[in-house]
Each structure stands twice: as structure tokens, then as C-alpha cells.
């Protein structure tokens, strides 16, 4: 496998399941030239065959996303963008699930459409979309999402009064997204006269929308606090979408409001309960894992939600790293309702993410059992999974897009009969992993490396096919976060390194949330301490096994991994070459330069600039402090539009190394965001990987 083969990679990255559990609709992402295309495929689940032929629903030079199947299972709503025109707004379409011509839903006073959901009776759609007026722009502007004429006047300035004017992968956050409702009639055929109606307004945004079974209430997540840019805290709100405009019923009411935050609301089938992913303690730190929170749907106990997994100590969602899943879209991890007292959600644990079920008492809302795997019997033969998204049908079918070992993401189903606990697990597609058959499979091995203080560091080792146990030139790859973790399914970059003859060491060092609060706490406020020691200890263990050549060691990492690379090359000379990508070099400047710097630094105990002690703490954890000690040849890769770890921070390191006359190169990729390595323009991804391989070739093999 070579970097150019990135163009052949196909990813199954989105999923919805018909209420009857008889068909799933997925998004197949592919690459054409420098563009990503997305097409909808329907996969039958009830024709008696474990793997039925998918039915192509959409095609052409389009990017179709967010498929949502109507309650009667007959129609699919989805969002379409033009991959060749970045300025064209995302629009809403409908198509019969049996196939046909997509029909566009009439637009209203809005721009780009984000999320979509069906009303319980299937006659309406609720969606979120960008709206005017712009938040900060001074001067004439075009309608939200509209394409400006070449001679149209442009904005004069941005008059910024809040610190949340920017966000990675969005750039300037000039417009909020608000809730709309549109009638589509029975059978999902949009009326030409139906115009979307805006339901919510205000200096705040809407996300994670969900219909109540009553058919007139929609819940959503929003941050409506007094200072949302300084103390961010989303909670769950509900609004009556049928109330007359201007009445008190049109004002959203808060229905689930923990001390911390909450998102992704979901109503129970009987409408009594609302569940969400969230954190109960106010202003939580990174060692507090998000859980499933439950409250009465009427909002009567909004501020005292029930934690359905108080002893789980593992995060809800997929907190492990692999771009063999849908890295370009957000996964749907729950909460899903299997019945009135059972919730399904994804949980991350020790570098894997699995589907679990949460059961509670229908009268009190209290949990009756600890969270259990959806399929305990199958887990023994299906442990090495990374679950990207989940959906649940009314008949007990659970569908997921998940990797399996080194295999890329495919559609999996678990059937959960009423008669007992024995479940049936089936792989339902091969469209997401067929491309892997062209290449020799890499080999993944998990070892336990001894660390300081009696810790055991789970360390994945990726090797070329048939490499045996001879020592090879070896690259340590540090995960991001630091709340992330490596998984049994490798990144594309890891497969490329192994295909080029390298062994890749992937240690799950201190700080990863998939290992619980006791694994996170020693690393809080001590970047470059126990986490750096874990990198060394994991590598020492691999060397003791005779798998790595001690004279040909490299290190690489992105984001927090980039920080760690910058730190390691300034504190050790054991590596012959290093690649740092979108990292951190100066924690003092990055506190304000990052889009989420102040809140991120608070939650991770990094420090703040409000006192000499806070400044000292930030500087103590800054790789720039050790720049004069760097002797390792360093390749720095940077996305120019990254506002999570911005380029002007990493350029401080590059400029200092140049003035020290050290071996350093800096590559700046235009228009790319923080995770461009997995979701950036394909030709830039190829260039990035070619440079990484060439850098290690120069210094680890020469």
C-alpha cells in the first residue's frame, strides 16, 4: 500500500435503520479526483441472506449525508451538498427507499441544513439550519448560505463581542443554527407550497434535535447560559412547534439540565422520559466521563437527572482513534430506546468501543442492572471492535457500523429476541472493506508494557505481514486528545508505515478516557510527565522483546500527539527522526489562540495566564521551553485553517529551531482544518503521507 492508494479507500460512515428493522440505509464515501462523494445505499436485512446486495439510491457528483428513514419505512430524507462548490448551501432531499429520483424539499429563510429528523406520523420534518442575522459582520451581507454575486458588497468588518466567534472546521461562526419544521405530507412527497417555518430564534444555536412521541414537541441541545462563551454548558430544551408564533408556548423550556452539560436528547417510546449523554458535576474536569442521564420528559426534575451508570467509569461514545471508520462525520452513539425501560448506547473501554444496554425501573427511573454488553455471548468472539454509529429498531434489531480487528467499518446487526439473552450477530456488508483485499494485511499485536507506579500500558504493535520477530526500524505513534486511545483497527498512516517495512508502536498512555478516571488523573496538569514516561516505557518493552532496532527509532503524532513529539525531541535524543503535526509548542499563547483554549486548559488543569503561578504552570508544560535541546531532525506538518492547534503557535517552534540552525522542515497545508490527515483534500492527504514516509526513509534507513 502506498499513499496514492488513499484514492481507492471507501468508507461506510453513516447509518439509519428502518423502524421495522428490515432495511438499513448507509452512506458510502468515495474519492473522485480531489473531491469526496457520498452516496446512499439501502441494505435489506430480511431476505434470509446474511449479506444481501445493497441497492444504490443516489449517485452522481454529489455528497449525500445524514440519511433518515421515515416512520413507515418508505422514504429517506437526506442532506445534499455539491462537492465542487464550497459556497453552495446544503439542501434537503427525499427519495423512496425502493429507489427513484430524489426530490428537493423547498427551502425557506435559511442557509445550510445540518440535522434532520422525522415527526412520529411521518408528515413533517424538523431540521436545523443557519439563519440571519449574522452575529458579528458589519455591513451588507448575503442571505445565510447564499452564493454572493461577484459584484455584491462584502462585509466591512467583524465587530466581535464574544470569544466564541471561531471554531475548527467552521472558521468564523457568523451564523447560528436554529430549528425549522416543514410539512412533507403523507408518503413523504414534498408539497410545492410547503415552506419551512422557523421555530426558534435568539443569540444561541440548536443541535441534536429529537421529536417527542406527541408529534408536536421537539427537543434539542443549546447553550443558553448567561455567559456561554466563558462558561460553556449545553443543556436539553423542548419547544412546542405547533404553538402560535409569539405565544409563551413558543419559548423553549429546559427539560434536562445537569450541573455539567448534556447533549443528544432522546424520548422514551411512551413519552415519559428524556435521556441524554452528559455529565452531572458542575464545571467538570477531564477525569469525569460522560454518562447516560435520565429525567422526566415534562421537565419537572430537569436539574436532578438520574445517572444510569454511576459506577461505569467509562465514556459514552467512541473515544478511540481509527480513520477506518467515518472520521468525516459525527457518529450516532445513543441514547437509543430498545423499549420503554432499556437504552442502547456505545461505550469506550480499553481501546475498543462496544454497544451496551442500560436498564432502569420504569416508575422511579433508577438503574436496575449495571450496563451490559448487548451481546455478552458474542463478545468473546467479537471483542476487537470500534463502533462508529448505532441504530435500534422497534423489533429489537441493533445495527452498527463497526470495524472488526484490522477490517474497515461494515454494517453489523445484533438480533435480540424476546425469549432470552442469546443474541445473533451478523456482518451485513462488505462494501466498506473490499478495497483492503488488494493489499497484504498488517498484523496487530497487543502487549502489556510495565510502567511507573505499577501501571500497565496497553500497547498495540503493528507489523508488516509476515515480518516475524526480527528487529525492524520502528516508529512510535502517539494518539491525540489526550483523552483518545489507539484501537485494534489502525489508522491509514499506520498501514502505510507497515507496508513500507516499519514496525509501529501505539501505546495507550496515561490520559486516555477509555481507561477511566484513575488513568486520567495522574496526567492532569502534568503534560510531559507521566505520559512521556509511558511512551518511553512502552518503547523499552518493545525493545526488550527484540522487535525494534534501537538505532532506528522514530516518533510521530498529531494534536496532543504533536505536543508529545515536540516535548520528546526536546527532552531525549533517542529518536533518529520525528514528525510533529498540528501540535502545541507554547501553552501560554495557545491558551488564547486556540478556539477552545480557556475551557480546554481549565478542564485539563493546564493553567491560565491570570497569575504568575498559572503562567509558570503553562510554561512548565510547553515544549518551547526545551527547544534549545532539540537535536532530532523534525518534520512539522500544519493545517493552515486549524484553529484548534493554530499554525502561529507551531511556527514559534519552527522559527526557534531555524535560528538554532537545527534540522527542521515546515509544511503548511492551505484551507485545511485540524484533522485534515483523515478528512482533508485527498491530494493533500497523499502529499502528507509521502512526506512522512520520505522523512523516515531518510533518517531511519540511511
N, C-alpha and C positions, 0 to 999 in steps of 0.2 A: 504494500500500500504506500502511495506517495501523496504529497499534498494535493496534486492535481485531481486525485480521486475524490476529493471533497465534493466535486460537482456531481458525482454519481450517488451521493448519500440521499436516501429518502427517510423521512421521519413521520411516524404516525403520532400526532401530537395533541389532538383534541377528540372528545368523545361525548356523545349523548346516547341515552338508552330509551327506547320506546316504553311507555308505561306498562305494556303487556309483556315486556321482556323478550319480544320476538325478533327485534331487529335493533342493531346499533348503527349509528352514523359517526364516522370518524373523518378527520382531516388528514390528508396525505400531502405532506410538504415536500416539494422537489425544487430543483435548481435549473433555470434556463438562462444561460449567459451570466449576467451579473444580478439577476433577479430571483427572488423566491416566489414560487407559485404555490397555491393551496387549493386543493380540490376535495369535494365531499364524496365519500363512498358509503353506501349502505351495505351492511354485512348481515345477512339473515342468520338467526340463531335457532330457528325452529324447524329446519327442513330435514332433520335427522342425521345430518352430517356434522362432524365436529368442526370442519373448516369449509364453509360454503364459499362460492365465488362471490367476491364483492361486486356490487352494482354501482357503476360510475354515475353520480348525479350531476356533477358540474365539471367543466373543462374549459380550456382556453387560457389566455394570458391574463389570469385573474388570481387574486389571493382571497380565498373564501375561508372564513373563520367563524367561530362561535356557533356551531350548529345546535339548534334547539328543536326537539320534536314536539309536535302538538299533543295535547292530552288524548286525542282519538287515534294517534299514531299515523295520521295520514299525510301530514305536512311538515316540512322542515323550514324553520326560519334561520337565516344566517346573515352575516355581515360581509360585504364585499368591498375590497379596495383594489385600486389599479396599481400594480407594482411598478409600472412605467411612469407614473405621475404621482410624485410625493405630495403634491398640493391638492389633489382631488380628494374630496371627503369620503369617508367610509359610509356606505349606504346599506339599507336593509332590504333583503330579498326573501321570497318564499318559493319553495319548489315542492311538488308532490314527492313523497318518499318512494314512490314507484318510478320516478323519473319524469322528465319533461322539460319544458322551457322555464327557467327562473323568471319570476315576476317581481318587479321592483315595487316596494311599498312607497307611496307618495311621501316626499319629505315635507317637513314643517319648518318652523322658525328655529332651526338648529344647525349645527355643523356635524362633525364626526360622530358616528354612533359607536358606542362602546359595548355595553352588555345588553342582552335580550332575554326575556322570559315570557312564557305564555300565561294567560289567565286560566283558571281552572276549567272554564267552559270552552276554551279554545276559540273564543270570538274576538279576543283582544291581545295585543302585545304591549308589554311595558318595556321600555328601553331607556338607557342613559345616553345623553348626547351633549356636546359642547354648546354653550349658549353665549350670547351677548348680554350685557355689555362687557367689553374687555376689562380686566382688573386694573391694569397699570398703564395701558397705552394712552398717550396723549396725542390728540389729533385725529383726523378721519381714518377710519378703518373699513375693511370689508366685513360682510357678514361672517359669523363664525364658520370656519371650514370652507368658505367660498374661495374660488380661484380669482385672484385680483387681476384686473386688466393691466396691461403693460403701462398705461399712462395714468393709472389710478394713484392718487396721493398716498404716500406712506406715512406711517406714524412718525411724529416728531421726536418722541422720547418715551421712556417708561418711567413714570413717577411712582417709585416703589416705596411703600409704607410698611410692608411686612417682609419677614425673612424667608417666606416660602414661595418666592417668585420663580424658582427654578427646580427642576427635578431631572435626574438622569433618565434618558430615553424619551423625555418630553421636551427638554430645553426650557424655554420660558413658559411658565404656567399662566398664560394670558387669559384663559377662559376656564370657568368651572364647568363640570358636567352635571346636568340636572335630569330629573325624571320626566319622561313623556309616556303617554298612552295613545294607542291608535287602534281603531276598530278594523278588523280584517274580515268579519262576517263568518258565517258557518262554512266549514270546509276549507278555511284558510285562503279564500280568494279575496285579495285586497280590493276594496271598492275605490273607484277612481275619485269619488267625492270625499273619501275619508282622509282627513288631515290630522297628523299627530298633534296632540294637545299637551302643552307643558303643565306639569302638576306642581313641581317645587321651584322655588326661587330663593335667592339670597347669596350672601358672600361666603359660600361654603359649597362643597361638592358632594355628589351622590355616587355610591359604588355598591356592589354586591346586592343587587335588587332581588326580591323574592315575593311572590304572591301569597296571600293568605287564602285558605280554602273558602272563605266567604265570597271571594270573587271581586271585592271592592277595596280591599286593603293591600297595600304594598309596603314591605319593609325594606330598609336599606341601611347601609353604614354611612355615617357622616361625622365630621368633627365640628361641632357647633359650640365649642367651649369659648370662654371669653378671650383667650389668647392662644389660638390653635397653632400659630407659628412658633410660639415659645414653649408651650406645654401641649404637644400633640396627643390627642386622645380621641379615637373614633369610638362611638357607641352606636347602638341599634335604635332606629326610629321607624315609625309607621305613619302612613298617611292614607286618608280616605280619598281614593282617586275619583269617586263619583260625587263628592260634595260640590256644591255650587261654589264657583270662584269667589273668593273674598270672605267666605264664611269661616267660622272658627274651626270647622272640621278639616279645612284645607291646611291648617297649620300642623306640621308633623309633631307627633308626641313620642317621647322617649320610652322604649319598652324593655330595653336590656342595657344597663349602664353599670358595669363593674367599676371598681376603683381604678383599674388599669385601662384596658381597651378591649374592644370587641369588633369583629367583622364577620362576614359571610353568614348572615342570618338564614334560618330555615324554620318553617312552621310544621308542627306535627299534623298528621292527616286529619285528626279531629279538630284542629284549630285551637286546642287548649294551651299548647306550649310553643315557645320560641327557643331555639337553640342557636348557638353561635360559637365560633372559635374566639378565645380571648384569654385575658389574664386578669385575675381578681385584685391583687395588691396594687395600690396607687403607685405611680411612677416606678414601675418595676425595673430591675436590673436584668442583665443578660442571663443570669442563672435561673430566672423564672420562666419555665417552659409554658407556651400557650396550651390550653386545655379546652374541653368542651364545657360550655356554660349553658345553663338551662334556667328559664324563668317563665311565669305565666304570660301568655301572649297578650293579655289585656294591659300589661304594664304595671300591675298592682304591686309587683315586687321587683321593679326594674333595678334598684340599687343593691339588691341582695340575691344575686343569681346563685344557683347551685352548681358546684363543681362536680361533674360526673366522674372524674378520675383524680381524686385528691392525692393519691399515692402513686400515680403513674410515673412521674418524674421523667417524662419523655415528651417531645414536642409533637403537636398535631401538625400534619402536613409532611411534605417531602423536604427534609433538610440535609439531604445527601447529594453529592455532586456527580452528575454524568450528563454529557450533552448527547447521549444516545437516546434521550427522552425529548420531550417537547420544550427545549430550552427557550424558544422564542415566545411562548405563551404561558400564562399562569395556569397551573393545574387546579382542578376542582377536587378538593380533598375532603369535602363534607362541611358541616354535618348533613348526612342523608338519612331519611327516615325509612327503615325497613318495615316498621309498623308503629303503632301509637306509643310504644314504650321502648323501642330499640333504635338506636342511632348507629350509623356506619360512618367511619372516618379513617383517614390514613394516619399512621403513627410512625415516626422515625426512631430506629433503635439500632445502635452499634453499626452504622454504615449501611443499613438497609431501611426500606420503608414498606410497611405492610398494612393491609386493611384490617381494622379491628372493629368490634361491635361493643356498644355501650348500652347497658340495660338499666332502667330505673323504674321505680314504683309509680304507677300512673296517678295515684292520689296525692302523694307527697312530693314527687319529683326526685326523691333521693335514690342514689345508685344502689342496686341490689346485688351486683357482682362486679368484680374488677373488669376492666376492658379485656376482652378475649380475642384471639385471632378469629377471623371469620371462618377459617377452615383449619382447626387445630390438627386434624388428621393429616391433611395435605402438607402442612408446613414443614414436616420432616423432609419431604422431597422437593419443596419449593421455597427454601429459605433465602436464596441469594437473589432477591428481587429489589427493584427500585420502582415504586408505584408513582406514576406521574399524575394520574387523574382517575376518578372513581365515579360510577353512576349506579343507581339502585332502581329496580323495577318493583311494581306492586306485588308481583308473584314471588318475590324472594330471590330473584336473579341479581347478583352483584357483578358488574362489569368493570374492568380496569384496563388502563394502558400501562403496561409494566415491562421492564426488562427481566431477563432470566439469565443469571450468570453474565457471560460476556455477550449474550444475544441482545440485539437492539429491541426497542419497545414494540410490543404487539398487543392486540386485543386479547384479554383473558376474561373468562367468566367463571364464577363460582355459584353453583346452584344450591340453594339452602332449603331443603324440603321441610314441610310442617311436621313430619313424623319423627324427626330426631336431629342429632347433631352431625351425622355423617354427610359430608358435602362432596360435591363433584366439581373438580377443577379442570378446565379445558382451555387450550390455546386455540383461538378462533381465527387468526390471520397469519400471513407470512409476508405481507406487503411492506412491513417496516424493516425487516431484517434480511430480505432476499439478496440485497446488494453485498452482504458480508460473505456470501459464498464464493465471491471472486478472489478472496484473499485468505492467506494462511491464518488460522485463528491464533490469537495471542493466548498465553497461558497466565492465569491469575492464581496466586497462592497467598493465603493468609497466614501470617506468623504473629506470635506474641513476643514483642521485644520488651525486655526488662527496663524500667525507667527509674528515675529517682523516687525516693519515698515509697518504695514498694509498688509503684504504679506499673501496670502492664499496658503497653502501647500496641493496639491492633495495627498491623502494618501489612498492606497489600503489596505484593511484588508481581509486577507484570514482566513477562519474559517473552522473547521471540519463540515461535513454535519450534519445538524440538531442540531448544538451546541446552538442555541438560543442566548440570550444576557447576559448570566451569565458570570462573570469574569473567565478567563482562564489563565493559565501560558502562557506568551506572549514573542515572540522573535521579535526584530526589525531587519530587514534585509536591509542593506544599499547597494544601487546599485553601479556599477562601473563607471569608466570614468575619472572625474566626469560628463562627457557630456552625460552619459546614462540616462535612466529613466525606472521605472517599468511600466508594461503593465497590461491589464486585464487578460492576459494569464500568469499564474505563472510559475516560474522555477520548475523543478523537486524537488529540495530541499525544496521548499515551500509546495508542495503537500505532501511530506514525513512528514514534521513537522506537517501539519494539520492532516494527517492521524494518527499521534501519539498523537493527542489531544491538540496541541498547537494552539494558535492564532498567526498569523504572520502579523506584521505591516510593510508596504512597502511604505515609504514616498518618494515622488519625491522632494528632497531637492534642494536648490539653487545650480546652476552649470549645470543643465541638459539642453542640447541644444534643446530639443523638446519643450521648453517653451520660446525660444527667447533670444535676447541679454540682455534685462533688467533682466532676471532671472539668467544669467551667470555672468554679470559684478560684482555684489557685492561679489562673491566668488573668483574672480580672485586675486591671490596673498594673499589670506586670508584663506587658508585651516585651518579648526578648528575654524573658526569664525562664520559667519552667517550660514554656512552649519551644523555645530554642533548644533547651536541653533535651526535650523529647525528640526533636529532629536528629540531634547527634546520637542519642541512644538507639533510635531505630536504625540509623545507618550503621552504627557499630555492630548491631546484632546481625544485620545482613552481611557485613564483612566477616563476622565470626563464622557464618555459615559457608563461607567461601564462594559466595555468589557475585561479589563485586570486586573490581580491581581497585585497590586503594589509591593507585596513582592516576586513575582516570575517573574522577568523580565530578559530576556537575549538579547544579541545583537550579530550579525554576519555580515560578509561582505567579499568580495573578491576584490583584486586590490585596487582601490580607496576606496571601501567599507572596505577593510582590513586596510587601513590607518585610516579610521574613527573609526573603532573598537579600534585600538591601541591608538588613540587620546582620545576617550571617557573613556576608562578604566583608563587613567592617569589624567583625569580632573573631574571625577564624580565617586561616589560609588553606584549609584542607581541600577546597574545591578548585579544580583547574579552570572552570568556566561557569558563568551564571547568566540567567535570563530573568530579568525583573519586568513585570508587566502591570501597568496601571496600579502601582503600589503606593506606599506612603513613605515619605522621607523626613518631613518636618511636621510633627504633630501640633506644634504651636500654630503655624499658619494654616494647617489643614482643618483646625477646629472651626474656622470661619469660612475657608474656601470650599469645603465640601457641602453638597446640597443638604446633607443631614448631619453635619459635623457636631453641633452642640448637643443634640439629643443622643447621637451615637456615642459621643465621648462620655456623656453622663451615665448612660446605661452600662457602658463597659469600664467605668471607673478610670478613664484615661487621664482626666484632669481638665482644668479650664484656665482661662487667662485672667481670672479676677483677683489673683493673689500671687505673691512670689512663690508660695508653696505649690499652687496649681501650675504655674509656669514651669517650675522645676520638674514637676511630675511629667508634664507633657514632653519636655526636653529630654528627660531621662529615657523616654521610650521612643526617641527619634533616631532613625538610622543616620541622619545628617550629622549627629554628634560624633560618629565614628568614621566619617568619610575620609579623614586623613590616613586611616589604617587600611583602606581598601587596596588590595594588590591583585585581586581576582579579575580577569577580563570580564567585563559586564556589558551585556546587550540589554538596552532599555527599550521596551515597546510601549507605546502610549496611544490611546484613542483621544483625538483632539477634542471631541464633544463630550468627553467624560466629565460629569460634574460630581460624581461620587468620589473619585480619586483624581482630581483635576491635573492637567498637564503642567500648570505653573508650579505645583508642588514638586513633581518629579524632576522638573528642569533644574531645580536647585541642586539636586544631587549630580545631575549631568554636568552642569557648569562648574561645580566644585571639582569634580574628577578631571575635567579638561584642564583646569588651572593647575591641578596637581600633576598633570601630564600622565595620567593613568590610562589604561586601555579601556575605552568605553565608546559605545556607539548608541545613538538615539534615533528611533524610527517613530514618526508621528503620522497616524492614520487619520485623514480628514473625515469629518462628518460621522465618526463612529462613537458609540457610547461604551459604557463600562464593560459589558460582556460581549464585545464585538468578536472575540475569539471564537464564540459559538454561534452568534447571531448576526455578525456583521456582513457586509457585502462579500459574496463568495470569493472574488478575486483578491480582496484584502485578506481574507482568512487564509487563502492559499499562500500569498506572499509572506504572511506572518509565520506560517509553519515552515516554509522553505528557509527563512532566515534562522529560525531556531535550529533546524537540522544542520544548516551550514555552520552555525556558530559552534555547536558541539563537535561537529566533524573537525573543525579547525583546531580545537583545543583538547579534545579528548582522544582523538585518533592520531594526530600528527606525531 
